[in-house]
Amino acid sequence: MTRNLHIAIIGGGASGLMAAIMAARAGARVTILERADRVGKRILATGNGRCNLSNINAAVNHYHGENPGFAAPALQVFSVEKTREFFDGLGCGTIVEDDGKVYPLTLQASTVLDVLRFEVERCGCTVLSDSEVTEIVNNEKGFQIHLSKSSHSVDRVVVAAGGKAAPQLGGNDSGMYFLESFGHTICPTYPALVPLKTDCSFLKQIKGTKIDAVLELSAKGKRLLVENGELLFTDYGFSGPPIIQLSLAANRALNRDEHVKISLDLFPEWTLEQLKKNLRDRFTARPDDPLEKALIGFIHKKLIPAVIDGAGIAVSNIPSSQMGSKEIDRLASFVKRWTSSVLGSLPWRDAQLMAGGISTEDFSAETMESALVPGLYACGEVLDIAGDCGGYNLQWAWSSGYLAGIHAARI
């Protein structure tokens, strides 16, 4: 049973737009308050402009936080299948790539935002852009929302204000502090899905070099994660898809003051012993070639001086015939486990996601409603749920926004 409740949605990003549509479809009067000049700016930047809007593998094991299980009910109620049906119903068909990533049929993020905006308009939602909320006060009649030059009386509030990532696209921490003012707790926040700073030597010489490698992330001497793919050396450390995946766990461990390392395996297809044999055979076949020349065609040319130095071989122009077992062992061991310490990450501006946020402890996983303040809801990135790279965070936005919207509209 519903009546014409007035619901304010704080934030016009992915979760806020979904919450607005669902609340309006359920019969509520909806006002979206967006601090930027238009809604959905970050949607346009997702998936390199293609909008990786979900992943068919979306399940709790791809989410992180103090209580990642909090995400389970939302993911079950508004699943990947329901998400694809929802967008198909708006006229935005979807395709699934081999890795499970779901994209709009057009491969354009603008398509996703356009159909959401059209549905918001069709449902009769009021969108107020350039409207920065300064305070939310609850009273016997509901909530009073204060802006710099106006205020709004509403029955219920959905905080979908996102997090601190990508401030150039509107990211900020206001939503967390609104919820904190009502007694909710902020879990420590840190950038996620972001390039990492390392103490890797020779970065200035090898920056811009790309290699395929297997990367192992460890903290306190224990393996945390393994990823593979194209690694990019930069002047500050590492970037590329596998680093983006590892960054959430890396920054979480750094946030706990743990010593974090990344080890690169440049030859994952060979065991250490196979690599040693291949090096011996190569040097035997080229006895008069200097070591640097002998390694061309075996190791990326730009990396050869760094690898020789890192392996502790003092003379780079030593003839291959003079490479003894100890030198070959050191060379092979280095390229199988090229290890650097992680010093941190690039700042919020370069992050795709905020990890941490408002503790889920005092929210209902089934409705997204606050247990402390009836009629107050939250969804999306503002909560302490962070997904892996690959469409998982947009799926959380759709799923949590769906629950918040339909339940906020119910009596």
C-alpha positions as CSV (number, residue, x, y, z in Angstrom):
1,M,0.0,0.0,0.0
2,T,1.4,3.4,-1.0
3,R,0.4,7.0,-0.7
4,N,1.8,10.2,-2.3
5,L,4.8,10.5,0.0
6,H,7.3,13.1,-0.8
7,I,10.8,11.6,-1.0
8,A,14.1,13.5,-1.4
9,I,17.0,11.7,-3.1
10,I,20.3,13.3,-2.1
11,G,22.5,12.7,-5.1
12,G,21.8,12.1,-8.8
13,G,24.3,9.4,-9.5
14,A,23.6,5.7,-10.4
15,S,22.1,4.6,-7.1
16,G,20.2,7.9,-6.7
17,L,18.6,7.7,-10.2
18,M,17.6,4.1,-9.6
19,A,16.1,5.0,-6.2
20,A,14.2,7.9,-7.7
21,I,12.7,5.8,-10.5
22,M,11.7,3.0,-8.2
23,A,10.1,5.4,-5.6
24,A,8.2,7.3,-8.4
25,R,7.0,4.0,-9.9
26,A,5.7,3.1,-6.5
27,G,3.6,6.2,-6.4
28,A,5.8,8.7,-4.4
29,R,6.5,12.3,-5.3
30,V,10.3,12.4,-5.8
31,T,12.7,15.3,-5.8
32,I,16.4,14.7,-6.7
33,L,18.8,17.1,-5.2
34,E,22.1,17.1,-7.2
35,R,25.0,19.4,-6.2
36,A,26.6,19.3,-9.7
37,D,25.2,21.1,-12.8
38,R,23.6,17.8,-14.1
39,V,23.0,14.3,-12.9
40,G,25.0,11.2,-13.7
41,K,28.4,12.7,-14.6
42,R,30.3,9.7,-13.2
43,I,28.2,7.3,-15.2
44,L,29.6,8.8,-18.3
45,A,33.1,8.1,-17.2
46,T,32.6,4.4,-16.3
47,G,34.1,1.6,-18.4
48,N,36.3,4.1,-20.3
49,G,33.1,5.7,-21.6
50,R,31.5,2.4,-22.5
51,C,29.8,2.0,-19.1
52,N,30.5,-1.5,-17.7
53,L,27.1,-1.5,-16.0
54,S,27.2,-4.9,-14.3
55,N,28.9,-8.3,-14.3
56,I,27.1,-11.7,-14.6
57,N,29.4,-13.0,-11.8
58,A,28.1,-10.4,-9.3
59,A,28.0,-12.2,-5.9
60,V,29.0,-11.3,-2.4
61,N,32.6,-12.7,-2.9
62,H,33.3,-9.8,-5.2
63,Y,32.4,-7.2,-2.5
64,H,34.4,-5.9,0.5
65,G,33.9,-3.9,3.7
66,E,33.4,-4.6,7.4
67,N,30.4,-6.7,6.5
68,P,30.3,-7.6,2.7
69,G,27.4,-10.0,3.4
70,F,25.2,-6.9,3.8
71,A,25.1,-6.7,0.0
72,A,23.6,-10.2,-0.5
73,P,19.9,-9.4,-0.1
74,A,20.1,-6.5,-2.6
75,L,22.0,-8.5,-5.1
76,Q,19.4,-11.3,-4.8
77,V,16.3,-9.1,-5.1
78,F,17.6,-6.9,-7.9
79,S,20.0,-9.3,-9.6
80,V,22.1,-9.0,-12.7
81,E,19.2,-10.5,-14.7
82,K,16.8,-8.0,-13.3
83,T,19.2,-5.2,-14.0
84,R,19.4,-6.3,-17.7
85,E,15.6,-6.6,-17.9
86,F,15.3,-3.1,-16.4
87,F,17.6,-1.5,-18.9
88,D,16.1,-3.5,-21.8
89,G,12.7,-2.1,-20.7
90,L,14.1,1.4,-21.0
91,G,15.3,0.7,-24.5
92,C,18.9,0.0,-23.6
93,G,19.8,-3.5,-24.6
94,T,22.9,-5.1,-23.1
95,I,25.7,-7.5,-24.2
96,V,28.0,-9.7,-22.1
97,E,31.7,-9.9,-22.9
98,D,33.8,-13.1,-22.3
99,D,34.9,-11.9,-18.9
100,G,31.3,-11.5,-17.7
101,K,31.2,-7.7,-18.0
102,V,27.9,-6.3,-19.1
103,Y,27.8,-3.3,-21.4
104,P,25.1,-1.4,-23.2
105,L,24.5,-2.6,-26.7
106,T,25.7,0.7,-28.1
107,L,28.9,0.5,-26.0
108,Q,28.2,4.2,-25.0
109,A,27.9,5.3,-21.4
110,S,25.7,8.2,-22.7
111,T,23.1,5.6,-23.6
112,V,22.8,4.4,-20.0
113,L,22.5,7.9,-18.7
114,D,20.1,9.0,-21.4
115,V,17.6,6.2,-20.7
116,L,17.8,6.8,-16.9
117,R,17.2,10.6,-17.4
118,F,14.2,9.9,-19.8
119,E,12.7,7.5,-17.2
120,V,13.2,10.0,-14.4
121,E,11.4,12.6,-16.5
122,R,8.6,10.2,-17.6
123,C,8.0,9.2,-13.9
124,G,7.5,12.9,-13.0
125,C,10.5,13.3,-10.7
126,T,11.7,16.8,-10.0
127,V,15.4,17.3,-10.7
128,L,17.1,20.2,-9.0
129,S,20.7,20.5,-10.1
130,D,23.3,23.0,-8.7
131,S,21.5,22.2,-5.4
132,E,24.0,21.5,-2.6
133,V,22.4,20.3,0.6
134,T,23.8,22.0,3.7
135,E,21.8,20.2,6.4
136,I,19.2,17.5,6.9
137,V,17.0,17.8,10.0
138,N,14.3,15.3,11.1
139,N,11.2,16.3,12.9
140,E,7.8,14.9,13.8
141,K,6.5,15.4,10.3
142,G,9.5,14.0,8.5
143,F,12.6,15.9,7.3
144,Q,13.6,19.4,6.5
145,I,16.3,19.7,3.9
146,H,18.2,22.9,3.8
147,L,20.1,24.3,0.8
148,S,22.0,27.5,0.6
149,K,19.0,29.5,-0.6
150,S,16.0,27.3,0.1
151,S,14.6,24.4,2.0
152,H,12.3,21.5,1.4
153,S,9.9,19.6,3.7
154,V,9.8,15.9,2.8
155,D,8.5,12.7,4.3
156,R,11.5,10.5,3.7
157,V,15.1,10.9,2.6
158,V,17.4,8.6,0.5
159,V,21.1,9.6,0.9
160,A,22.8,8.5,-2.4
161,A,25.5,11.1,-2.4
162,G,28.4,8.8,-3.3
163,G,31.9,9.2,-2.0
164,K,35.2,11.0,-2.3
165,A,36.5,9.4,-5.5
166,A,36.7,11.6,-8.6
167,P,36.0,15.0,-7.0
168,Q,36.4,16.5,-10.5
169,L,33.2,14.7,-11.4
170,G,31.4,15.7,-8.2
171,G,32.7,13.2,-5.7
172,N,32.6,14.4,-2.1
173,D,32.0,13.2,1.5
174,S,28.9,15.2,2.3
175,G,26.6,12.2,2.3
176,M,28.7,10.5,5.0
177,Y,28.6,13.5,7.3
178,F,24.8,13.9,6.9
179,L,24.4,10.3,8.0
180,E,27.0,10.7,10.8
181,S,24.9,13.6,12.1
182,F,22.1,11.1,12.7
183,G,24.4,8.8,14.7
184,H,25.8,6.6,12.0
185,T,29.5,5.6,12.1
186,I,32.0,6.3,9.4
187,C,34.4,3.4,8.6
188,P,37.9,4.6,7.5
189,T,37.9,5.6,3.8
190,Y,40.6,5.1,1.2
191,P,40.9,5.3,-2.6
192,A,40.1,2.1,-4.5
193,L,40.4,1.0,-8.1
194,V,43.4,3.3,-8.4
195,P,47.1,3.2,-9.6
196,L,49.6,2.4,-6.9
197,K,52.8,4.0,-5.8
198,T,55.8,1.7,-5.3
199,D,59.5,1.8,-4.4
200,C,60.4,-0.1,-7.6
201,S,63.8,1.0,-8.8
202,F,64.5,2.4,-12.3
203,L,60.9,3.8,-12.7
204,K,62.1,6.9,-14.5
205,Q,64.0,4.8,-17.0
206,I,61.2,2.3,-17.7
207,K,58.1,4.5,-17.3
208,G,55.6,4.0,-20.1
209,T,56.7,0.3,-20.6
210,K,53.9,-2.2,-20.7
211,I,54.4,-5.9,-20.1
212,D,52.1,-8.9,-19.4
213,A,52.8,-10.4,-16.0
214,V,51.3,-12.2,-13.1
215,L,51.2,-10.0,-10.0
216,E,51.0,-11.3,-6.4
217,L,49.9,-8.9,-3.6
218,S,51.0,-9.8,-0.1
219,A,50.9,-8.2,3.3
220,K,52.7,-9.2,6.5
221,G,54.3,-12.0,4.4
222,K,50.9,-13.6,3.4
223,R,49.5,-13.8,-0.1
224,L,46.4,-11.7,-0.5
225,L,45.5,-11.7,-4.2
226,V,47.0,-12.8,-7.5
227,E,46.0,-11.0,-10.8
228,N,47.4,-11.2,-14.3
229,G,47.3,-8.9,-17.3
230,E,49.0,-5.9,-18.8
231,L,51.1,-3.9,-16.3
232,L,52.2,-0.3,-17.0
233,F,55.3,1.1,-15.3
234,T,54.9,4.7,-14.4
235,D,57.1,7.3,-12.9
236,Y,55.4,6.8,-9.5
237,G,54.8,3.1,-9.6
238,F,52.4,0.7,-11.3
239,S,49.1,1.0,-13.3
240,G,47.1,-1.1,-15.6
241,P,44.1,-3.4,-15.2
242,P,45.7,-5.9,-12.7
243,I,46.9,-3.1,-10.5
244,I,43.4,-1.5,-10.5
245,Q,42.1,-4.8,-9.2
246,L,44.7,-5.2,-6.6
247,S,44.5,-1.6,-5.3
248,L,41.5,-2.1,-3.1
249,A,43.1,-4.9,-1.0
250,A,46.5,-3.0,-1.1
251,N,45.1,0.2,0.3
252,R,43.0,-1.7,2.8
253,A,46.1,-3.4,4.2
254,L,48.1,-0.1,4.1
255,N,45.2,1.5,6.1
256,R,45.9,-1.1,8.8
257,D,49.6,-0.1,8.8
258,E,50.7,-3.4,7.2
259,H,53.7,-3.8,5.0
260,V,52.4,-4.4,1.5
261,K,54.4,-5.8,-1.4
262,I,53.7,-6.6,-5.1
263,S,55.8,-9.3,-6.8
264,L,55.9,-9.6,-10.6
265,D,56.4,-12.8,-12.5
266,L,57.5,-12.0,-16.0
267,F,57.6,-15.6,-17.1
268,P,54.5,-17.3,-15.5
269,E,54.4,-19.9,-18.3
270,W,57.7,-21.4,-17.0
271,T,58.8,-22.8,-13.7
272,L,62.0,-21.3,-12.2
273,E,64.0,-24.4,-13.3
274,Q,62.6,-24.2,-16.8
275,L,63.5,-20.5,-17.0
276,K,67.1,-21.3,-15.8
277,K,67.5,-23.9,-18.5
278,N,66.2,-21.6,-21.2
279,L,68.6,-18.9,-20.1
280,R,71.5,-21.4,-20.1
281,D,70.6,-22.6,-23.6
282,R,70.3,-19.0,-24.8
283,F,73.7,-18.0,-23.4
284,T,75.3,-21.2,-24.8
285,A,74.0,-20.4,-28.2
286,R,75.3,-16.8,-28.0
287,P,78.6,-17.1,-26.1
288,D,80.2,-14.0,-27.5
289,D,77.2,-11.7,-27.1
290,P,77.3,-9.2,-24.2
291,L,74.6,-10.0,-21.7
292,E,72.4,-7.0,-22.7
293,K,72.4,-8.1,-26.3
294,A,71.8,-11.7,-25.5
295,L,68.6,-10.8,-23.6
296,I,67.1,-8.9,-26.5
297,G,64.1,-10.8,-27.7
298,F,63.8,-12.6,-24.4
299,I,63.0,-9.6,-22.1
300,H,61.4,-6.3,-23.0
301,K,64.3,-4.2,-24.3
302,K,63.6,-1.3,-22.0
303,L,63.6,-3.6,-19.0
304,I,67.0,-5.3,-19.6
305,P,69.2,-2.8,-17.8
306,A,66.8,-2.8,-14.8
307,V,66.6,-6.6,-14.7
308,I,70.4,-7.0,-14.9
309,D,70.9,-4.4,-12.1
310,G,68.1,-5.9,-10.0
311,A,69.6,-9.3,-10.3
312,G,72.9,-8.0,-8.8
313,I,75.0,-8.5,-11.9
314,A,77.6,-5.8,-11.8
315,V,78.7,-5.7,-15.4
316,S,76.0,-5.5,-18.1
317,N,78.3,-6.1,-21.0
318,I,79.7,-9.3,-19.5
319,P,79.9,-12.0,-22.3
320,S,77.1,-14.5,-22.1
321,S,79.7,-17.3,-21.9
322,Q,80.8,-15.9,-18.5
323,M,77.3,-16.2,-16.9
324,G,77.8,-18.9,-14.3
325,S,75.1,-20.8,-12.4
326,K,75.0,-18.2,-9.6
327,E,74.4,-15.4,-12.0
328,I,71.8,-17.3,-14.0
329,D,70.0,-18.3,-10.7
330,R,69.9,-14.6,-9.6
331,L,68.7,-13.4,-13.0
332,A,66.0,-16.1,-13.2
333,S,64.9,-15.6,-9.6
334,F,64.6,-11.8,-10.1
335,V,62.3,-11.9,-13.2
336,K,60.2,-14.7,-11.6
337,R,59.7,-12.5,-8.4
338,W,60.5,-8.9,-9.0
339,T,59.3,-7.4,-5.7
340,S,58.5,-3.9,-4.7
341,S,56.9,-2.3,-1.6
342,V,53.6,-0.5,-2.1
343,L,53.9,3.0,-0.7
344,G,50.3,4.2,-1.3
345,S,48.2,5.1,-4.2
346,L,47.4,8.1,-6.4
347,P,44.9,10.5,-4.7
348,W,41.1,10.6,-4.8
349,R,41.1,12.4,-8.2
350,D,42.5,9.3,-9.8
351,A,40.4,6.8,-8.0
352,Q,37.3,5.1,-9.5
353,L,35.8,4.3,-6.1
354,M,35.8,5.1,-2.4
355,A,36.3,2.1,-0.1
356,G,35.0,2.4,3.4
357,G,32.2,4.8,4.2
358,I,29.1,4.6,6.4
359,S,29.0,1.4,8.5
360,T,26.2,-0.9,7.4
361,E,25.7,-2.1,11.0
362,D,22.8,0.3,11.6
363,F,21.0,-0.2,8.3
364,S,18.6,-2.9,7.1
365,A,20.1,-5.1,4.3
366,E,16.6,-5.8,3.2
367,T,15.3,-2.2,2.9
368,M,18.4,0.1,3.2
369,E,16.6,2.0,6.0
370,S,18.4,3.3,9.0
371,A,17.7,1.5,12.2
372,L,18.5,4.8,14.1
373,V,16.2,7.2,12.1
374,P,13.0,5.9,10.6
375,G,12.4,7.2,7.1
376,L,16.1,7.7,6.4
377,Y,17.7,5.5,3.8
378,A,21.1,5.2,2.1
379,C,22.4,3.4,-0.9
380,G,25.4,3.1,-3.2
381,E,29.0,4.2,-2.6
382,V,28.2,6.1,0.6
383,L,27.8,2.8,2.4
384,D,30.8,0.6,3.4
385,I,30.4,-1.8,0.5
386,A,33.1,-1.7,-2.2
387,G,33.2,-4.0,-5.2
388,D,35.9,-5.3,-7.4
389,C,36.6,-3.7,-10.8
390,G,34.5,-5.0,-13.6
391,G,30.9,-3.7,-13.2
392,Y,30.4,-4.8,-9.6
393,N,30.1,-1.4,-8.2
394,L,27.4,-0.2,-10.6
395,Q,25.5,-3.4,-9.9
396,W,25.6,-2.5,-6.2
397,A,24.4,1.0,-7.1
398,W,21.4,-0.4,-9.0
399,S,20.6,-3.1,-6.4
400,S,20.9,-0.9,-3.4
401,G,19.1,2.0,-5.1
402,Y,16.3,-0.3,-6.1
403,L,15.7,-1.4,-2.5
404,A,16.0,2.1,-1.1
405,G,13.6,3.5,-3.6
406,I,10.8,0.9,-3.3
407,H,10.9,0.8,0.5
408,A,11.1,4.5,1.0
409,A,7.8,4.8,-1.0
410,R,6.0,2.3,1.2
411,I,3.9,3.1,4.2
